[in-house]
Amino acid sequence: MKTAFKVFSDPEAAKVALEGLQAGGFAGEAVGVLVRRGGSAGVAAARTPVGTLPDVGPVVAASPEVFGLAGASGEADASEAVAAALGLSPEAVATFGVSLLRDSVLVAVRGEDEAVATARKIMRSADPANERIAKKRNDGFELAERYTSTNPNDGQFSGDFRKY
């Protein structure tokens, strides 16, 4: 079993991703949501207190077993269990914690290789930030390509720098 996960800075984008995952046939037990307690009010699925994260405080989850937190108490440190479930270091989980402080939502999906790849595509397509980044990158590459094709000084080098 593998896990795909994404941090959504916009709770509305997380809701779109969760709807897309549900439409894609992912069962409720395979899809987990982790938010700071009292934060991300738009994601009502996360209600179960599952512990605390350093520098974040108490966190709540939907399908806590996805994060390795099934049966966890509301006061225990959850960072090691979350790190193990996501295949990350506790330091990386602490980085996610900073995002959770800003009202972000962590969505994770557990499944087989093909299902995880599909879930990854659904989550990426649900986040409008990915479209802005892709557009910005594409514009930059088109600009560079145009200058290279019209500027004779940008011609291909032969690899033998003694000539230049």
C-alpha positions, 0 to 999 in steps of 0.5 A: 500500500502506498500513500499520496498526499497533498497540502491544500492552502485553500480549504475550498480546493481541498473540498473540490479534491475530496469531491473528485476523489469520491467521484473517482471511486475512492472509499471514505476509509481510504481518504484521510483529512488532517486539519488543525482543531478549530481551523479549516471550517470548510472541511467538515469531514475532519472531526476526530481528535487524534493528537497534537503536532509540535508548534500546531497544537491539537489536530483533528482528522477524518479517516485517521487510520490513513495517517496511522492514528486509528485509536490515537488519543487527543493529547498524544504527539501524532507527528511520528505516526503521521510521518510513518504513514506518509513515509516522511521524516518527523521534520517534514511533518513539522513543515506541514504543521506550519501550513496547518497553522495557516488553515491549510488542509492535508489530504491523503489517499492510501491504496495500490500503485495505480489507485494512488497515481490516479488520486495524485492526478485528481488532487493536483487538478483540484488545486488552482495554484497548480494551474497558475504555476504551470502557466507561469512556467509555460510563459517563461519557456515560450519567452526563452525559446523565442529569444533563442531562435532569433538571437544568433548569439544563442546558437548551439555550442559545440561542447568544445569551449576552446573555440569560444 
